[in-house]
Amino acid sequence: MMEILKFALIGLAALLVLVLIIPIFTKKEIAAVRDVVINRPKSEVFEYVRLLKNQDYFSVWAGKDPDMKKDYRGEDGKIGFVSAWESKMKPS
């Protein structure tokens, strides 16, 4: 019984040492890269994404609160356009 306990403790100690030594030799920086290919002309994509009103289609918050009050002032896609919203939901 003592030999099994001794073997288990040595294995646990070796595992602990391994967990502490491995980070010394690994990279300190992590990079996550993601590519999206859009099969449309650049001008068409730009005309779509420059409009703030189109962001609602991809907004997590707009999806969580469909009753969100939205207010737009000015001409969308032009300098000075203002997008505002009001929601009763708390950020999580």
DRENFIZA-613955 format. One record per residue: x, y, z of N, C-alpha, C in turn. Coordinates in nm, 3 decimals, padded with zeros to 5 digits, always signed. Each point is the difference from the previous one (the first is absolute). Layout:
# DRENFIZA-613955
pt nxx->X&nyy->Y&nzz->Z&caxx->X&cayy->Y&cazz->Z&cxx->X&cyy->Y&czz->Z
...
***
This chain:
# DRENFIZA-613955
pt nxx->+00.082&nyy->-00.120&nzz->+00.000&caxx->-00.082&cayy->+00.120&cazz->+00.000&cxx->+00.086&cyy->+00.126&czz->+00.000
pt nxx->+00.111&nyy->-00.004&nzz->+00.077&caxx->+00.088&cayy->+00.115&cazz->+00.008&cxx->+00.067&cyy->+00.028&czz->-00.134
pt nxx->+00.031&nyy->-00.108&nzz->-00.073&caxx->+00.066&cayy->+00.017&cazz->-00.129&cxx->-00.093&cyy->+00.068&czz->-00.100
pt nxx->-00.128&nyy->-00.034&nzz->+00.003&caxx->-00.097&cayy->+00.062&cazz->-00.090&cxx->-00.015&cyy->+00.149&czz->+00.032
pt nxx->-00.007&nyy->+00.031&nzz->+00.130&caxx->-00.011&cayy->+00.139&cazz->+00.043&cxx->+00.126&cyy->+00.077&czz->-00.038
pt nxx->+00.115&nyy->-00.062&nzz->+00.020&caxx->+00.128&cayy->+00.063&cazz->-00.036&cxx->+00.006&cyy->+00.026&czz->-00.151
pt nxx->-00.042&nyy->-00.100&nzz->-00.080&caxx->-00.001&cayy->+00.013&cazz->-00.146&cxx->-00.096&cyy->+00.111&czz->-00.043
pt nxx->-00.117&nyy->+00.009&nzz->+00.062&caxx->-00.099&cayy->+00.102&cazz->-00.033&cxx->+00.053&cyy->+00.140&czz->+00.034
pt nxx->+00.063&nyy->+00.014&nzz->+00.114&caxx->+00.057&cayy->+00.130&cazz->+00.040&cxx->+00.113&cyy->+00.043&czz->-00.093
pt nxx->+00.084&nyy->-00.093&nzz->-00.040&caxx->+00.108&cayy->+00.031&cazz->-00.094&cxx->-00.058&cyy->+00.041&czz->-00.135
pt nxx->-00.103&nyy->-00.072&nzz->-00.046&caxx->-00.066&cayy->+00.035&cazz->-00.126&cxx->-00.064&cyy->+00.138&czz->+00.007
pt nxx->-00.066&nyy->+00.030&nzz->+00.112&caxx->-00.062&cayy->+00.132&cazz->+00.019&cxx->+00.106&cyy->+00.110&czz->+00.004
pt nxx->+00.111&nyy->-00.026&nzz->+00.069&caxx->+00.109&cayy->+00.098&cazz->+00.005&cxx->+00.059&cyy->+00.024&czz->-00.138
pt nxx->+00.018&nyy->-00.109&nzz->-00.076&caxx->+00.055&cayy->+00.013&cazz->-00.136&cxx->-00.095&cyy->+00.080&czz->-00.089
pt nxx->-00.129&nyy->-00.025&nzz->+00.013&caxx->-00.099&cayy->+00.075&cazz->-00.077&cxx->+00.002&cyy->+00.148&czz->+00.038
pt nxx->+00.011&nyy->+00.029&nzz->+00.128&caxx->+00.007&cayy->+00.138&cazz->+00.046&cxx->+00.125&cyy->+00.070&czz->-00.054
pt nxx->+00.112&nyy->-00.068&nzz->+00.005&caxx->+00.125&cayy->+00.057&cazz->-00.053&cxx->-00.014&cyy->+00.025&czz->-00.150
pt nxx->-00.061&nyy->-00.092&nzz->-00.071&caxx->-00.020&cayy->+00.014&cazz->-00.144&cxx->-00.088&cyy->+00.122&czz->-00.029
pt nxx->-00.106&nyy->+00.016&nzz->+00.075&caxx->-00.090&cayy->+00.113&cazz->-00.020&cxx->+00.071&cyy->+00.132&czz->+00.029
pt nxx->+00.092&nyy->+00.002&nzz->+00.092&caxx->+00.074&cayy->+00.122&cazz->+00.033&cxx->+00.115&cyy->+00.028&czz->-00.096
pt nxx->+00.058&nyy->-00.103&nzz->-00.061&caxx->+00.115&cayy->+00.018&cazz->-00.089&cxx->-00.042&cyy->+00.029&czz->-00.143
pt nxx->-00.106&nyy->-00.059&nzz->-00.050&caxx->-00.043&cayy->+00.019&cazz->-00.140&cxx->-00.018&cyy->+00.147&czz->-00.035
pt nxx->-00.065&nyy->+00.083&nzz->+00.083&caxx->-00.017&cayy->+00.142&cazz->-00.039&cxx->+00.131&cyy->+00.076&czz->-00.020
pt nxx->+00.108&nyy->-00.045&nzz->+00.059&caxx->+00.129&cayy->+00.067&cazz->-00.018&cxx->+00.045&cyy->-00.008&czz->-00.146
pt nxx->-00.032&nyy->-00.109&nzz->-00.067&caxx->+00.047&cayy->-00.023&cazz->-00.135&cxx->-00.103&cyy->+00.030&czz->-00.108
pt nxx->-00.116&nyy->+00.045&nzz->+00.036&caxx->-00.104&cayy->+00.029&cazz->-00.099&cxx->+00.000&cyy->+00.148&czz->-00.036
pt nxx->-00.066&nyy->+00.032&nzz->-00.110&caxx->-00.009&cayy->+00.139&cazz->-00.044&cxx->-00.079&cyy->+00.082&czz->+00.100
pt nxx->+00.038&nyy->+00.125&nzz->+00.015&caxx->-00.069&cayy->+00.088&cazz->+00.093&cxx->-00.114&cyy->+00.076&czz->-00.067
pt nxx->+00.000&nyy->+00.001&nzz->-00.132&caxx->-00.104&cayy->+00.071&cazz->-00.073&cxx->-00.090&cyy->-00.099&czz->-00.073
pt nxx->-00.127&nyy->+00.034&nzz->-00.001&caxx->-00.096&cayy->-00.083&cazz->-00.070&cxx->-00.071&cyy->+00.088&czz->-00.102
pt nxx->-00.017&nyy->-00.050&nzz->-00.118&caxx->-00.069&cayy->+00.075&cazz->-00.105&cxx->-00.114&cyy->-00.084&czz->-00.055
pt nxx->-00.115&nyy->+00.062&nzz->-00.008&caxx->-00.115&cayy->-00.066&cazz->-00.061&cxx->-00.028&cyy->+00.072&czz->-00.131
pt nxx->-00.002&nyy->-00.075&nzz->-00.107&caxx->-00.020&cayy->+00.058&cazz->-00.132&cxx->-00.126&cyy->-00.059&czz->-00.060
pt nxx->-00.077&nyy->+00.088&nzz->-00.062&caxx->-00.124&cayy->-00.044&cazz->-00.061&cxx->-00.015&cyy->+00.070&czz->-00.133
pt nxx->-00.037&nyy->-00.073&nzz->-00.101&caxx->-00.020&cayy->+00.057&cazz->-00.133&cxx->-00.146&cyy->-00.015&czz->-00.041
pt nxx->-00.049&nyy->+00.102&nzz->-00.065&caxx->-00.135&cayy->-00.005&cazz->-00.056&cxx->+00.013&cyy->+00.042&czz->-00.146
pt nxx->-00.053&nyy->-00.082&nzz->-00.088&caxx->+00.005&cayy->+00.032&cazz->-00.142&cxx->-00.140&cyy->+00.043&czz->-00.043
pt nxx->-00.009&nyy->+00.121&nzz->-00.053&caxx->-00.127&cayy->+00.053&cazz->-00.049&cxx->+00.011&cyy->+00.010&czz->-00.152
pt nxx->-00.081&nyy->-00.075&nzz->-00.068&caxx->+00.006&cayy->-00.004&cazz->-00.146&cxx->-00.084&cyy->+00.112&czz->-00.062
pt nxx->+00.040&nyy->+00.121&nzz->+00.029&caxx->-00.065&cayy->+00.120&cazz->-00.055&cxx->+00.110&cyy->+00.102&czz->-00.030
pt nxx->-00.028&nyy->+00.094&nzz->-00.088&caxx->+00.098&cayy->+00.106&cazz->-00.025&cxx->+00.021&cyy->+00.085&czz->+00.125
pt nxx->+00.122&nyy->+00.051&nzz->+00.017&caxx->+00.033&cayy->+00.082&cazz->+00.118&cxx->-00.094&cyy->+00.119&czz->+00.014
pt nxx->-00.033&nyy->+00.063&nzz->-00.109&caxx->-00.086&cayy->+00.118&cazz->+00.007&cxx->-00.139&cyy->-00.036&czz->+00.053
pt nxx->-00.051&nyy->-00.114&nzz->-00.038&caxx->-00.132&cayy->-00.043&cazz->+00.047&cxx->+00.004&cyy->-00.031&czz->+00.150
pt nxx->+00.106&nyy->-00.066&nzz->+00.045&caxx->+00.016&cayy->-00.033&cazz->+00.142&cxx->+00.013&cyy->+00.129&czz->+00.081
pt nxx->+00.082&nyy->+00.093&nzz->-00.048&caxx->+00.019&cayy->+00.126&cazz->+00.071&cxx->-00.131&cyy->+00.077&czz->+00.012
pt nxx->-00.077&nyy->+00.006&nzz->-00.105&caxx->-00.128&cayy->+00.072&cazz->+00.003&cxx->-00.095&cyy->-00.061&czz->+00.103
pt nxx->+00.012&nyy->-00.130&nzz->+00.023&caxx->-00.086&cayy->-00.066&cazz->+00.098&cxx->+00.048&cyy->+00.024&czz->+00.143
pt nxx->+00.129&nyy->-00.022&nzz->+00.025&caxx->+00.050&cayy->+00.008&cazz->+00.138&cxx->+00.014&cyy->+00.142&czz->+00.051
pt nxx->+00.004&nyy->+00.098&nzz->-00.085&caxx->+00.014&cayy->+00.138&cazz->+00.048&cxx->-00.129&cyy->+00.054&czz->+00.060
pt nxx->-00.111&nyy->-00.068&nzz->-00.022&caxx->-00.128&cayy->+00.043&cazz->+00.054&cxx->-00.020&cyy->-00.060&czz->+00.140
pt nxx->-00.015&nyy->+00.085&nzz->+00.100&caxx->-00.016&cayy->-00.048&cazz->+00.137&cxx->-00.129&cyy->-00.079&czz->+00.021
pt nxx->-00.102&nyy->+00.032&nzz->-00.077&caxx->-00.127&cayy->-00.072&cazz->+00.016&cxx->+00.017&cyy->-00.148&czz->-00.036
pt nxx->+00.093&nyy->-00.034&nzz->-00.085&caxx->+00.023&cayy->-00.139&cazz->-00.038&cxx->+00.067&cyy->-00.080&czz->+00.112
pt nxx->+00.056&nyy->+00.067&nzz->+00.098&caxx->+00.067&cayy->-00.071&cazz->+00.109&cxx->-00.099&cyy->-00.078&czz->+00.087
pt nxx->-00.127&nyy->+00.039&nzz->-00.001&caxx->-00.101&cayy->-00.072&cazz->+00.078&cxx->-00.014&cyy->-00.145&czz->-00.044
pt nxx->+00.031&nyy->-00.030&nzz->-00.124&caxx->-00.011&cayy->-00.137&cazz->-00.048&cxx->+00.106&cyy->-00.092&czz->+00.062
pt nxx->+00.107&nyy->+00.059&nzz->+00.053&caxx->+00.110&cayy->-00.078&cazz->+00.056&cxx->+00.021&cyy->+00.027&czz->+00.149
pt nxx->-00.078&nyy->+00.089&nzz->+00.059&caxx->+00.017&cayy->+00.040&cazz->+00.139&cxx->-00.055&cyy->-00.105&czz->+00.095
pt nxx->+00.083&nyy->-00.042&nzz->+00.094&caxx->-00.043&cayy->-00.095&cazz->+00.102&cxx->-00.108&cyy->+00.065&czz->+00.087
pt nxx->+00.021&nyy->+00.128&nzz->+00.033&caxx->-00.094&cayy->+00.069&cazz->+00.089&cxx->-00.136&cyy->+00.019&czz->-00.066
pt nxx->-00.001&nyy->+00.032&nzz->-00.127&caxx->-00.128&cayy->+00.017&cazz->-00.070&cxx->-00.076&cyy->-00.132&czz->-00.005
pt nxx->+00.072&nyy->-00.110&nzz->-00.008&caxx->-00.065&cayy->-00.131&cazz->+00.000&cxx->-00.054&cyy->-00.038&czz->+00.137
pt nxx->+00.069&nyy->+00.044&nzz->+00.107&caxx->-00.044&cayy->-00.032&cazz->+00.136&cxx->-00.121&cyy->+00.083&czz->+00.042
pt nxx->-00.010&nyy->+00.123&nzz->-00.052&caxx->-00.109&cayy->+00.088&cazz->+00.040&cxx->-00.069&cyy->+00.058&czz->-00.123
pt nxx->-00.095&nyy->-00.073&nzz->-00.056&caxx->-00.070&cayy->+00.050&cazz->-00.118&cxx->-00.087&cyy->+00.123&czz->+00.029
pt nxx->-00.027&nyy->+00.028&nzz->+00.130&caxx->-00.080&cayy->+00.117&cazz->+00.038&cxx->+00.086&cyy->+00.124&czz->+00.023
pt nxx->+00.127&nyy->-00.007&nzz->-00.032&caxx->+00.092&cayy->+00.111&cazz->+00.018&cxx->-00.048&cyy->+00.120&czz->-00.082
pt nxx->-00.001&nyy->+00.118&nzz->+00.064&caxx->-00.039&cayy->+00.122&cazz->-00.071&cxx->+00.124&cyy->+00.055&czz->-00.071
pt nxx->-00.014&nyy->+00.024&nzz->-00.129&caxx->+00.113&cayy->+00.051&cazz->-00.080&cxx->-00.034&cyy->+00.138&czz->-00.053
pt nxx->+00.102&nyy->+00.083&nzz->-00.005&caxx->-00.018&cayy->+00.136&cazz->-00.050&cxx->+00.115&cyy->+00.033&czz->-00.095
pt nxx->-00.034&nyy->+00.050&nzz->-00.116&caxx->+00.102&cayy->+00.037&cazz->-00.098&cxx->-00.020&cyy->+00.148&czz->-00.033
pt nxx->+00.112&nyy->+00.073&nzz->-00.006&caxx->-00.006&cayy->+00.141&cazz->-00.038&cxx->+00.104&cyy->+00.027&czz->-00.109
pt nxx->-00.045&nyy->+00.064&nzz->-00.103&caxx->+00.089&cayy->+00.031&cazz->-00.111&cxx->-00.018&cyy->-00.099&czz->-00.113
pt nxx->+00.092&nyy->+00.008&nzz->-00.095&caxx->-00.005&cayy->-00.088&cazz->-00.116&cxx->+00.100&cyy->-00.113&czz->+00.019
pt nxx->-00.050&nyy->-00.123&nzz->+00.002&caxx->+00.084&cayy->-00.117&cazz->+00.023&cxx->+00.109&cyy->-00.009&czz->-00.106
pt nxx->+00.123&nyy->-00.025&nzz->+00.046&caxx->+00.113&cayy->-00.011&cazz->-00.091&cxx->+00.073&cyy->+00.131&czz->-00.020
pt nxx->-00.050&nyy->+00.107&nzz->+00.058&caxx->+00.064&cayy->+00.132&cazz->-00.013&cxx->+00.060&cyy->+00.041&czz->+00.134
pt nxx->+00.097&nyy->+00.088&nzz->-00.005&caxx->+00.062&cayy->+00.052&cazz->+00.121&cxx->-00.106&cyy->+00.072&czz->+00.083
pt nxx->-00.001&nyy->-00.029&nzz->+00.130&caxx->-00.095&cayy->+00.063&cazz->+00.090&cxx->-00.124&cyy->-00.084&czz->+00.029
pt nxx->-00.016&nyy->-00.112&nzz->-00.067&caxx->-00.114&cayy->-00.086&cazz->+00.026&cxx->+00.011&cyy->-00.055&czz->+00.142
pt nxx->-00.112&nyy->-00.002&nzz->+00.072&caxx->-00.002&cayy->-00.045&cazz->+00.138&cxx->-00.096&cyy->-00.117&czz->+00.014
pt nxx->+00.048&nyy->-00.104&nzz->+00.063&caxx->-00.081&cayy->-00.117&cazz->+00.030&cxx->-00.006&cyy->-00.014&czz->+00.151
pt nxx->-00.122&nyy->-00.007&nzz->+00.056&caxx->-00.015&cayy->-00.013&cazz->+00.145&cxx->-00.103&cyy->-00.109&czz->+00.028
pt nxx->+00.007&nyy->-00.058&nzz->+00.117&caxx->-00.095&cayy->-00.103&cazz->+00.039&cxx->-00.024&cyy->+00.005&czz->+00.149
pt nxx->-00.112&nyy->-00.056&nzz->+00.038&caxx->-00.036&cayy->-00.010&cazz->+00.141&cxx->-00.060&cyy->-00.138&czz->+00.023
pt nxx->+00.049&nyy->-00.065&nzz->+00.105&caxx->-00.046&cayy->-00.135&cazz->+00.027&cxx->-00.020&cyy->-00.016&czz->+00.150
pt nxx->-00.097&nyy->-00.080&nzz->+00.036&caxx->-00.026&cayy->-00.029&cazz->+00.141&cxx->+00.083&cyy->-00.119&czz->+00.049
pt nxx->+00.065&nyy->-00.068&nzz->-00.092&caxx->+00.082&cayy->-00.117&cazz->+00.038&cxx->+00.132&cyy->+00.045&czz->+00.059
pt nxx->+00.045&nyy->-00.075&nzz->+00.099&caxx->+00.130&cayy->+00.026&cazz->+00.063&cxx->+00.106&cyy->-00.080&czz->-00.074
pt nxx->+00.120&nyy->+00.057&nzz->-00.019&caxx->+00.109&cayy->-00.076&cazz->-00.064&cxx->+00.035&cyy->-00.120&czz->+00.087
pt nxx->+00.032&nyy->-00.110&nzz->-00.065&caxx->+00.036&cayy->-00.120&cazz->+00.077&cxx->+00.141&cyy->-00.042&czz->-00.028
***
